[in-house]
Amino acid sequence: MKKEDLLTYEFLKQFKTGKDHNGFLAQLQKCGLEAILNGELDPPPLACISFRLVILNFASDLFSA
């Protein structure tokens, strides 16, 4: 399935506010980071230092809880 097939108007119109949209993006990012930490997805290239820092901070928060 292609990304374009998922991002239809019908899907996107459920986000009525910026808060709804940002909540969805945060949830999507969390799922992606968990998949990377579980070895289910490859991390971005090493050049993406800021993304790697986000992963490390997320992992730190996840394991300190």
WORACOR-V63460 format. One record per residue. RES is the residue in one letter. PSI is psi in degrees with one decimal (NA if undefined). Layout:
RES,PSI
RES,PSI
This chain:
M,138.3
K,152.9
K,-39.3
E,-29.3
D,-28.1
L,-34.2
L,63.7
T,164.6
Y,-40.3
E,-40.4
F,-47.2
L,-25.6
K,-6.8
Q,-17.8
F,99.9
K,-26.5
T,167.5
G,-33.9
K,-42.4
D,-46.9
H,-48.1
N,-35.5
G,-42.2
F,-44.5
L,-38.5
A,-41.7
Q,-40.4
L,-42.7
Q,-41.9
K,-44.2
C,-41.4
G,-42.9
L,-39.8
E,-38.9
A,-38.0
I,-46.2
L,-30.4
N,-0.1
G,13.1
E,-20.7
L,149.9
D,138.8
P,162.2
P,167.4
P,156.6
L,-26.4
A,-19.2
C,68.2
I,-43.9
S,-37.7
F,-39.1
R,-36.3
L,-38.0
V,-44.1
I,-44.5
L,-41.4
N,-41.5
F,-44.7
A,-40.4
S,-45.4
D,-38.3
L,-42.9
F,-14.9
S,-12.0
A,NA
